């Protein structure tokens, strides 16, 4: 069985304004519980990250 990879970017800093890590955009609970999550739970977190990440204009 393949394990869903962590979105961690090794920049761990929780933004106090929204509660998301500035590196991977997970919540502190999601970061702490990642290793205990099932693959389905990990995929659910991944699906939320794009919405959480601020969009940049080029």
CHARMM internal coordinates of N, CA and C (Angstrom, degrees):
IC EDIT
DIST 1 N 1 CA 1.4528
DIST 1 CA 1 C 1.5292
ANGL 1 N 1 CA 1 C 109.35
DIST 1 C 2 N 1.3116
ANGL 1 CA 1 C 2 N 116.79
DIHE 1 N 1 CA 1 C 2 N 133.20
DIST 2 N 2 CA 1.4528
ANGL 1 C 2 N 2 CA 122.18
DIHE 1 CA 1 C 2 N 2 CA 178.95
DIST 2 CA 2 C 1.5211
ANGL 2 N 2 CA 2 C 109.44
DIHE 1 C 2 N 2 CA 2 C -84.19
DIST 2 C 3 N 1.3154
ANGL 2 CA 2 C 3 N 115.95
DIHE 2 N 2 CA 2 C 3 N 138.17
DIST 3 N 3 CA 1.4525
ANGL 2 C 3 N 3 CA 121.25
DIHE 2 CA 2 C 3 N 3 CA 178.28
DIST 3 CA 3 C 1.5200
ANGL 3 N 3 CA 3 C 109.55
DIHE 2 C 3 N 3 CA 3 C -94.23
DIST 3 C 4 N 1.3237
ANGL 3 CA 3 C 4 N 116.54
DIHE 3 N 3 CA 3 C 4 N 138.31
DIST 4 N 4 CA 1.4642
ANGL 3 C 4 N 4 CA 121.71
DIHE 3 CA 3 C 4 N 4 CA 177.77
DIST 4 CA 4 C 1.5300
ANGL 4 N 4 CA 4 C 107.68
DIHE 3 C 4 N 4 CA 4 C -69.60
DIST 4 C 5 N 1.3354
ANGL 4 CA 4 C 5 N 118.09
DIHE 4 N 4 CA 4 C 5 N 127.52
DIST 5 N 5 CA 1.4603
ANGL 4 C 5 N 5 CA 120.49
DIHE 4 CA 4 C 5 N 5 CA -177.57
DIST 5 CA 5 C 1.5281
ANGL 5 N 5 CA 5 C 112.57
DIHE 4 C 5 N 5 CA 5 C -71.39
DIST 5 C 6 N 1.2901
ANGL 5 CA 5 C 6 N 114.97
DIHE 5 N 5 CA 5 C 6 N 154.43
DIST 6 N 6 CA 1.4597
ANGL 5 C 6 N 6 CA 121.43
DIHE 5 CA 5 C 6 N 6 CA 176.67
DIST 6 CA 6 C 1.5245
ANGL 6 N 6 CA 6 C 110.01
DIHE 5 C 6 N 6 CA 6 C -75.15
DIST 6 C 7 N 1.3259
ANGL 6 CA 6 C 7 N 117.48
DIHE 6 N 6 CA 6 C 7 N 143.45
DIST 7 N 7 CA 1.4622
ANGL 6 C 7 N 7 CA 120.61
DIHE 6 CA 6 C 7 N 7 CA 176.15
DIST 7 CA 7 C 1.5311
ANGL 7 N 7 CA 7 C 112.68
DIHE 6 C 7 N 7 CA 7 C -82.75
DIST 7 C 8 N 1.3088
ANGL 7 CA 7 C 8 N 117.46
DIHE 7 N 7 CA 7 C 8 N 6.16
DIST 8 N 8 CA 1.4672
ANGL 7 C 8 N 8 CA 122.03
DIHE 7 CA 7 C 8 N 8 CA -176.84
DIST 8 CA 8 C 1.5288
ANGL 8 N 8 CA 8 C 111.18
DIHE 7 C 8 N 8 CA 8 C -56.18
DIST 8 C 9 N 1.3356
ANGL 8 CA 8 C 9 N 115.14
DIHE 8 N 8 CA 8 C 9 N 135.99
DIST 9 N 9 CA 1.4654
ANGL 8 C 9 N 9 CA 121.79
DIHE 8 CA 8 C 9 N 9 CA 177.62
DIST 9 CA 9 C 1.5228
ANGL 9 N 9 CA 9 C 111.43
DIHE 8 C 9 N 9 CA 9 C -112.84
DIST 9 C 10 N 1.3281
ANGL 9 CA 9 C 10 N 116.37
DIHE 9 N 9 CA 9 C 10 N 8.32
DIST 10 N 10 CA 1.4666
ANGL 9 C 10 N 10 CA 123.28
DIHE 9 CA 9 C 10 N 10 CA -177.25
DIST 10 CA 10 C 1.5252
ANGL 10 N 10 CA 10 C 112.95
DIHE 9 C 10 N 10 CA 10 C 63.73
DIST 10 C 11 N 1.3114
ANGL 10 CA 10 C 11 N 117.30
DIHE 10 N 10 CA 10 C 11 N 26.46
DIST 11 N 11 CA 1.4589
ANGL 10 C 11 N 11 CA 123.02
DIHE 10 CA 10 C 11 N 11 CA 171.12
DIST 11 CA 11 C 1.5183
ANGL 11 N 11 CA 11 C 105.78
DIHE 10 C 11 N 11 CA 11 C -122.97
DIST 11 C 12 N 1.3118
ANGL 11 CA 11 C 12 N 116.09
DIHE 11 N 11 CA 11 C 12 N 85.15
DIST 12 N 12 CA 1.4581
ANGL 11 C 12 N 12 CA 122.06
DIHE 11 CA 11 C 12 N 12 CA -173.18
DIST 12 CA 12 C 1.5278
ANGL 12 N 12 CA 12 C 110.21
DIHE 11 C 12 N 12 CA 12 C -95.93
DIST 12 C 13 N 1.3258
ANGL 12 CA 12 C 13 N 114.98
DIHE 12 N 12 CA 12 C 13 N 105.63
DIST 13 N 13 CA 1.4639
ANGL 12 C 13 N 13 CA 121.68
DIHE 12 CA 12 C 13 N 13 CA -179.00
DIST 13 CA 13 C 1.5183
ANGL 13 N 13 CA 13 C 107.46
DIHE 12 C 13 N 13 CA 13 C -155.65
DIST 13 C 14 N 1.3304
ANGL 13 CA 13 C 14 N 116.87
DIHE 13 N 13 CA 13 C 14 N 112.40
DIST 14 N 14 CA 1.4546
ANGL 13 C 14 N 14 CA 120.76
DIHE 13 CA 13 C 14 N 14 CA -178.04
DIST 14 CA 14 C 1.5277
ANGL 14 N 14 CA 14 C 109.54
DIHE 13 C 14 N 14 CA 14 C -81.10
DIST 14 C 15 N 1.3267
ANGL 14 CA 14 C 15 N 115.95
DIHE 14 N 14 CA 14 C 15 N 124.85
DIST 15 N 15 CA 1.4531
ANGL 14 C 15 N 15 CA 122.29
DIHE 14 CA 14 C 15 N 15 CA 177.82
DIST 15 CA 15 C 1.5303
ANGL 15 N 15 CA 15 C 107.88
DIHE 14 C 15 N 15 CA 15 C -76.00
DIST 15 C 16 N 1.3385
ANGL 15 CA 15 C 16 N 118.51
DIHE 15 N 15 CA 15 C 16 N 118.59
DIST 16 N 16 CA 1.4628
ANGL 15 C 16 N 16 CA 120.14
DIHE 15 CA 15 C 16 N 16 CA -177.24
DIST 16 CA 16 C 1.5351
ANGL 16 N 16 CA 16 C 113.02
DIHE 15 C 16 N 16 CA 16 C -68.07
DIST 16 C 17 N 1.3201
ANGL 16 CA 16 C 17 N 117.46
DIHE 16 N 16 CA 16 C 17 N -18.68
DIST 17 N 17 CA 1.4658
ANGL 16 C 17 N 17 CA 120.51
DIHE 16 CA 16 C 17 N 17 CA -178.82
DIST 17 CA 17 C 1.5232
ANGL 17 N 17 CA 17 C 112.71
DIHE 16 C 17 N 17 CA 17 C -73.90
DIST 17 C 18 N 1.3449
ANGL 17 CA 17 C 18 N 117.36
DIHE 17 N 17 CA 17 C 18 N -34.76
DIST 18 N 18 CA 1.4639
ANGL 17 C 18 N 18 CA 118.88
DIHE 17 CA 17 C 18 N 18 CA -177.82
DIST 18 CA 18 C 1.5291
ANGL 18 N 18 CA 18 C 113.94
DIHE 17 C 18 N 18 CA 18 C -127.84
DIST 18 C 19 N 1.3271
ANGL 18 CA 18 C 19 N 117.82
DIHE 18 N 18 CA 18 C 19 N -7.74
DIST 19 N 19 CA 1.4651
ANGL 18 C 19 N 19 CA 121.01
DIHE 18 CA 18 C 19 N 19 CA 177.58
DIST 19 CA 19 C 1.5149
ANGL 19 N 19 CA 19 C 114.75
DIHE 18 C 19 N 19 CA 19 C 81.46
DIST 19 C 20 N 1.3370
ANGL 19 CA 19 C 20 N 117.76
DIHE 19 N 19 CA 19 C 20 N 8.40
DIST 20 N 20 CA 1.4591
ANGL 19 C 20 N 20 CA 121.23
DIHE 19 CA 19 C 20 N 20 CA -179.70
DIST 20 CA 20 C 1.5254
ANGL 20 N 20 CA 20 C 110.49
DIHE 19 C 20 N 20 CA 20 C -101.28
DIST 20 C 21 N 1.3273
ANGL 20 CA 20 C 21 N 114.78
DIHE 20 N 20 CA 20 C 21 N 146.34
DIST 21 N 21 CA 1.4565
ANGL 20 C 21 N 21 CA 120.42
DIHE 20 CA 20 C 21 N 21 CA 173.95
DIST 21 CA 21 C 1.5283
ANGL 21 N 21 CA 21 C 108.09
DIHE 20 C 21 N 21 CA 21 C -64.81
DIST 21 C 22 N 1.3118
ANGL 21 CA 21 C 22 N 116.97
DIHE 21 N 21 CA 21 C 22 N 134.93
DIST 22 N 22 CA 1.4594
ANGL 21 C 22 N 22 CA 121.03
DIHE 21 CA 21 C 22 N 22 CA -179.50
DIST 22 CA 22 C 1.5290
ANGL 22 N 22 CA 22 C 112.23
DIHE 21 C 22 N 22 CA 22 C -71.39
DIST 22 C 23 N 1.3176
ANGL 22 CA 22 C 23 N 117.35
DIHE 22 N 22 CA 22 C 23 N -16.70
DIST 23 N 23 CA 1.4628
ANGL 22 C 23 N 23 CA 120.80
DIHE 22 CA 22 C 23 N 23 CA 179.46
DIST 23 CA 23 C 1.5187
ANGL 23 N 23 CA 23 C 113.61
DIHE 22 C 23 N 23 CA 23 C -89.70
DIST 23 C 24 N 1.3366
ANGL 23 CA 23 C 24 N 117.19
DIHE 23 N 23 CA 23 C 24 N -47.27
DIST 24 N 24 CA 1.4705
ANGL 23 C 24 N 24 CA 120.20
DIHE 23 CA 23 C 24 N 24 CA -173.79
DIST 24 CA 24 C 1.5260
ANGL 24 N 24 CA 24 C 113.99
DIHE 23 C 24 N 24 CA 24 C -117.96
DIST 24 C 25 N 1.3209
ANGL 24 CA 24 C 25 N 117.36
DIHE 24 N 24 CA 24 C 25 N -10.29
DIST 25 N 25 CA 1.4679
ANGL 24 C 25 N 25 CA 123.65
DIHE 24 CA 24 C 25 N 25 CA 177.47
DIST 25 CA 25 C 1.5197
ANGL 25 N 25 CA 25 C 114.35
DIHE 24 C 25 N 25 CA 25 C 70.31
DIST 25 C 26 N 1.3389
ANGL 25 CA 25 C 26 N 115.96
DIHE 25 N 25 CA 25 C 26 N 21.11
DIST 26 N 26 CA 1.4628
ANGL 25 C 26 N 26 CA 119.36
DIHE 25 CA 25 C 26 N 26 CA 171.86
DIST 26 CA 26 C 1.5252
ANGL 26 N 26 CA 26 C 108.39
DIHE 25 C 26 N 26 CA 26 C -90.17
DIST 26 C 27 N 1.3377
ANGL 26 CA 26 C 27 N 116.21
DIHE 26 N 26 CA 26 C 27 N 160.22
DIST 27 N 27 CA 1.4590
ANGL 26 C 27 N 27 CA 120.79
DIHE 26 CA 26 C 27 N 27 CA 172.75
DIST 27 CA 27 C 1.5284
ANGL 27 N 27 CA 27 C 108.42
DIHE 26 C 27 N 27 CA 27 C -78.76
DIST 27 C 28 N 1.3012
ANGL 27 CA 27 C 28 N 116.70
DIHE 27 N 27 CA 27 C 28 N 164.47
DIST 28 N 28 CA 1.4613
ANGL 27 C 28 N 28 CA 120.79
DIHE 27 CA 27 C 28 N 28 CA 178.41
DIST 28 CA 28 C 1.5290
ANGL 28 N 28 CA 28 C 110.53
DIHE 27 C 28 N 28 CA 28 C -59.58
DIST 28 C 29 N 1.3201
ANGL 28 CA 28 C 29 N 117.37
DIHE 28 N 28 CA 28 C 29 N -38.74
DIST 29 N 29 CA 1.4672
ANGL 28 C 29 N 29 CA 121.19
DIHE 28 CA 28 C 29 N 29 CA 178.08
DIST 29 CA 29 C 1.5227
ANGL 29 N 29 CA 29 C 110.72
DIHE 28 C 29 N 29 CA 29 C -64.31
DIST 29 C 30 N 1.3350
ANGL 29 CA 29 C 30 N 117.30
DIHE 29 N 29 CA 29 C 30 N -42.93
DIST 30 N 30 CA 1.4608
ANGL 29 C 30 N 30 CA 120.50
DIHE 29 CA 29 C 30 N 30 CA 178.97
DIST 30 CA 30 C 1.5226
ANGL 30 N 30 CA 30 C 111.57
DIHE 29 C 30 N 30 CA 30 C -63.20
DIST 30 C 31 N 1.3228
ANGL 30 CA 30 C 31 N 116.39
DIHE 30 N 30 CA 30 C 31 N -38.69
DIST 31 N 31 CA 1.4695
ANGL 30 C 31 N 31 CA 120.84
DIHE 30 CA 30 C 31 N 31 CA 177.82
DIST 31 CA 31 C 1.5310
ANGL 31 N 31 CA 31 C 109.40
DIHE 30 C 31 N 31 CA 31 C -64.93
DIST 31 C 32 N 1.3246
ANGL 31 CA 31 C 32 N 116.16
DIHE 31 N 31 CA 31 C 32 N -49.26
DIST 32 N 32 CA 1.4666
ANGL 31 C 32 N 32 CA 121.13
DIHE 31 CA 31 C 32 N 32 CA -176.15
DIST 32 CA 32 C 1.5295
ANGL 32 N 32 CA 32 C 112.44
DIHE 31 C 32 N 32 CA 32 C -65.17
DIST 32 C 33 N 1.3234
ANGL 32 CA 32 C 33 N 117.10
DIHE 32 N 32 CA 32 C 33 N -35.91
DIST 33 N 33 CA 1.4663
ANGL 32 C 33 N 33 CA 121.00
DIHE 32 CA 32 C 33 N 33 CA -175.19
DIST 33 CA 33 C 1.5220
ANGL 33 N 33 CA 33 C 114.20
DIHE 32 C 33 N 33 CA 33 C -95.07
DIST 33 C 34 N 1.3349
ANGL 33 CA 33 C 34 N 117.74
DIHE 33 N 33 CA 33 C 34 N -0.17
DIST 34 N 34 CA 1.4700
ANGL 33 C 34 N 34 CA 121.34
DIHE 33 CA 33 C 34 N 34 CA -173.37
DIST 34 CA 34 C 1.5253
ANGL 34 N 34 CA 34 C 112.75
DIHE 33 C 34 N 34 CA 34 C -50.04
DIST 34 C 35 N 1.3196
ANGL 34 CA 34 C 35 N 117.49
DIHE 34 N 34 CA 34 C 35 N -47.18
DIST 35 N 35 CA 1.4676
ANGL 34 C 35 N 35 CA 120.05
DIHE 34 CA 34 C 35 N 35 CA -175.50
DIST 35 CA 35 C 1.5298
ANGL 35 N 35 CA 35 C 112.51
DIHE 34 C 35 N 35 CA 35 C -68.02
DIST 35 C 36 N 1.3248
ANGL 35 CA 35 C 36 N 117.66
DIHE 35 N 35 CA 35 C 36 N -18.86
DIST 36 N 36 CA 1.4599
ANGL 35 C 36 N 36 CA 121.47
DIHE 35 CA 35 C 36 N 36 CA 178.81
DIST 36 CA 36 C 1.5301
ANGL 36 N 36 CA 36 C 112.51
DIHE 35 C 36 N 36 CA 36 C -93.34
DIST 36 C 37 N 1.3372
ANGL 36 CA 36 C 37 N 117.76
DIHE 36 N 36 CA 36 C 37 N -12.67
DIST 37 N 37 CA 1.4601
ANGL 36 C 37 N 37 CA 121.62
DIHE 36 CA 36 C 37 N 37 CA -178.53
DIST 37 CA 37 C 1.5277
ANGL 37 N 37 CA 37 C 111.02
DIHE 36 C 37 N 37 CA 37 C -70.50
DIST 37 C 38 N 1.3114
ANGL 37 CA 37 C 38 N 115.59
DIHE 37 N 37 CA 37 C 38 N 147.10
DIST 38 N 38 CA 1.4653
ANGL 37 C 38 N 38 CA 120.91
DIHE 37 CA 37 C 38 N 38 CA 171.29
DIST 38 CA 38 C 1.5280
ANGL 38 N 38 CA 38 C 107.57
DIHE 37 C 38 N 38 CA 38 C -75.05
DIST 38 C 39 N 1.3220
ANGL 38 CA 38 C 39 N 116.85
DIHE 38 N 38 CA 38 C 39 N 166.88
DIST 39 N 39 CA 1.4611
ANGL 38 C 39 N 39 CA 119.80
DIHE 38 CA 38 C 39 N 39 CA 176.99
DIST 39 CA 39 C 1.5241
ANGL 39 N 39 CA 39 C 110.98
DIHE 38 C 39 N 39 CA 39 C -58.98
DIST 39 C 40 N 1.3239
ANGL 39 CA 39 C 40 N 117.75
DIHE 39 N 39 CA 39 C 40 N -38.02
DIST 40 N 40 CA 1.4692
ANGL 39 C 40 N 40 CA 121.22
DIHE 39 CA 39 C 40 N 40 CA 179.11
DIST 40 CA 40 C 1.5268
ANGL 40 N 40 CA 40 C 110.64
DIHE 39 C 40 N 40 CA 40 C -62.75
DIST 40 C 41 N 1.3285
ANGL 40 CA 40 C 41 N 116.74
DIHE 40 N 40 CA 40 C 41 N -41.63
DIST 41 N 41 CA 1.4685
ANGL 40 C 41 N 41 CA 120.60
DIHE 40 CA 40 C 41 N 41 CA 178.74
DIST 41 CA 41 C 1.5262
ANGL 41 N 41 CA 41 C 110.77
DIHE 40 C 41 N 41 CA 41 C -66.15
DIST 41 C 42 N 1.3332
ANGL 41 CA 41 C 42 N 116.67
DIHE 41 N 41 CA 41 C 42 N -40.12
DIST 42 N 42 CA 1.4601
ANGL 41 C 42 N 42 CA 120.69
DIHE 41 CA 41 C 42 N 42 CA 178.23
DIST 42 CA 42 C 1.5233
ANGL 42 N 42 CA 42 C 111.00
DIHE 41 C 42 N 42 CA 42 C -63.33
DIST 42 C 43 N 1.3200
ANGL 42 CA 42 C 43 N 116.93
DIHE 42 N 42 CA 42 C 43 N -42.43
DIST 43 N 43 CA 1.4577
ANGL 42 C 43 N 43 CA 120.94
DIHE 42 CA 42 C 43 N 43 CA 178.35
DIST 43 CA 43 C 1.5335
ANGL 43 N 43 CA 43 C 111.03
DIHE 42 C 43 N 43 CA 43 C -64.25
DIST 43 C 44 N 1.3185
ANGL 43 CA 43 C 44 N 116.54
DIHE 43 N 43 CA 43 C 44 N -34.87
DIST 44 N 44 CA 1.4618
ANGL 43 C 44 N 44 CA 120.56
DIHE 43 CA 43 C 44 N 44 CA 177.03
DIST 44 CA 44 C 1.5255
ANGL 44 N 44 CA 44 C 110.69
DIHE 43 C 44 N 44 CA 44 C -64.00
DIST 44 C 45 N 1.3335
ANGL 44 CA 44 C 45 N 116.71
DIHE 44 N 44 CA 44 C 45 N -42.85
DIST 45 N 45 CA 1.4670
ANGL 44 C 45 N 45 CA 120.76
DIHE 44 CA 44 C 45 N 45 CA 176.96
DIST 45 CA 45 C 1.5263
ANGL 45 N 45 CA 45 C 109.35
DIHE 44 C 45 N 45 CA 45 C -62.33
DIST 45 C 46 N 1.3268
ANGL 45 CA 45 C 46 N 117.48
DIHE 45 N 45 CA 45 C 46 N -47.48
DIST 46 N 46 CA 1.4633
ANGL 45 C 46 N 46 CA 121.18
DIHE 45 CA 45 C 46 N 46 CA 179.36
DIST 46 CA 46 C 1.5231
ANGL 46 N 46 CA 46 C 110.87
DIHE 45 C 46 N 46 CA 46 C -54.34
DIST 46 C 47 N 1.3342
ANGL 46 CA 46 C 47 N 117.34
DIHE 46 N 46 CA 46 C 47 N -39.69
DIST 47 N 47 CA 1.4644
ANGL 46 C 47 N 47 CA 120.98
DIHE 46 CA 46 C 47 N 47 CA -177.56
DIST 47 CA 47 C 1.5284
ANGL 47 N 47 CA 47 C 112.21
DIHE 46 C 47 N 47 CA 47 C -66.19
DIST 47 C 48 N 1.3197
ANGL 47 CA 47 C 48 N 117.14
DIHE 47 N 47 CA 47 C 48 N -23.21
DIST 48 N 48 CA 1.4724
ANGL 47 C 48 N 48 CA 121.55
DIHE 47 CA 47 C 48 N 48 CA -179.61
DIST 48 CA 48 C 1.5300
ANGL 48 N 48 CA 48 C 112.79
DIHE 47 C 48 N 48 CA 48 C -86.01
DIST 48 C 49 N 1.3225
ANGL 48 CA 48 C 49 N 117.26
DIHE 48 N 48 CA 48 C 49 N -21.02
DIST 49 N 49 CA 1.4600
ANGL 48 C 49 N 49 CA 120.56
DIHE 48 CA 48 C 49 N 49 CA -170.63
DIST 49 CA 49 C 1.5261
ANGL 49 N 49 CA 49 C 113.55
DIHE 48 C 49 N 49 CA 49 C -65.41
DIST 49 C 50 N 1.3127
ANGL 49 CA 49 C 50 N 118.32
DIHE 49 N 49 CA 49 C 50 N -37.98
DIST 50 N 50 CA 1.4660
ANGL 49 C 50 N 50 CA 120.35
DIHE 49 CA 49 C 50 N 50 CA -178.35
DIST 50 CA 50 C 1.5287
ANGL 50 N 50 CA 50 C 110.92
DIHE 49 C 50 N 50 CA 50 C -62.88
DIST 50 C 51 N 1.3322
ANGL 50 CA 50 C 51 N 117.09
DIHE 50 N 50 CA 50 C 51 N -36.57
DIST 51 N 51 CA 1.4603
ANGL 50 C 51 N 51 CA 121.21
DIHE 50 CA 50 C 51 N 51 CA 178.91
DIST 51 CA 51 C 1.5208
ANGL 51 N 51 CA 51 C 111.23
DIHE 50 C 51 N 51 CA 51 C -70.83
DIST 51 C 52 N 1.3209
ANGL 51 CA 51 C 52 N 116.82
DIHE 51 N 51 CA 51 C 52 N -31.45
DIST 52 N 52 CA 1.4632
ANGL 51 C 52 N 52 CA 121.22
DIHE 51 CA 51 C 52 N 52 CA -178.29
DIST 52 CA 52 C 1.5207
ANGL 52 N 52 CA 52 C 112.84
DIHE 51 C 52 N 52 CA 52 C -78.41
DIST 52 C 53 N 1.3197
ANGL 52 CA 52 C 53 N 116.36
DIHE 52 N 52 CA 52 C 53 N -31.11
DIST 53 N 53 CA 1.4629
ANGL 52 C 53 N 53 CA 120.79
DIHE 52 CA 52 C 53 N 53 CA -175.93
DIST 53 CA 53 C 1.5213
ANGL 53 N 53 CA 53 C 109.55
DIHE 52 C 53 N 53 CA 53 C -72.18
DIST 53 C 54 N 1.3326
ANGL 53 CA 53 C 54 N 117.62
DIHE 53 N 53 CA 53 C 54 N 128.27
DIST 54 N 54 CA 1.4524
ANGL 53 C 54 N 54 CA 119.36
DIHE 53 CA 53 C 54 N 54 CA 179.75
DIST 54 CA 54 C 1.5331
ANGL 54 N 54 CA 54 C 110.64
DIHE 53 C 54 N 54 CA 54 C -63.59
DIST 54 C 55 N 1.2996
ANGL 54 CA 54 C 55 N 115.01
DIHE 54 N 54 CA 54 C 55 N 139.52
DIST 55 N 55 CA 1.4677
ANGL 54 C 55 N 55 CA 120.11
DIHE 54 CA 54 C 55 N 55 CA 178.10
DIST 55 CA 55 C 1.5252
ANGL 55 N 55 CA 55 C 109.54
DIHE 54 C 55 N 55 CA 55 C -81.88
DIST 55 C 56 N 1.2893
ANGL 55 CA 55 C 56 N 116.75
DIHE 55 N 55 CA 55 C 56 N 135.96
DIST 56 N 56 CA 1.4619
ANGL 55 C 56 N 56 CA 120.92
DIHE 55 CA 55 C 56 N 56 CA 178.73
DIST 56 CA 56 C 1.5206
ANGL 56 N 56 CA 56 C 109.23
DIHE 55 C 56 N 56 CA 56 C -107.10
DIST 56 C 57 N 1.3070
ANGL 56 CA 56 C 57 N 114.86
DIHE 56 N 56 CA 56 C 57 N 147.06
DIST 57 N 57 CA 1.4661
ANGL 56 C 57 N 57 CA 119.66
DIHE 56 CA 56 C 57 N 57 CA 177.09
DIST 57 CA 57 C 1.5037
ANGL 57 N 57 CA 57 C 109.13
DIHE 56 C 57 N 57 CA 57 C -102.38
DIST 57 C 58 N 1.3126
ANGL 57 CA 57 C 58 N 116.09
DIHE 57 N 57 CA 57 C 58 N 143.22
DIST 58 N 58 CA 1.4672
ANGL 57 C 58 N 58 CA 119.91
DIHE 57 CA 57 C 58 N 58 CA -177.90
DIST 58 CA 58 C 1.5113
ANGL 58 N 58 CA 58 C 110.40
DIHE 57 C 58 N 58 CA 58 C -107.40
END
COOR INIT
IC SEED 1 N 1 CA 1 C
IC BUILD
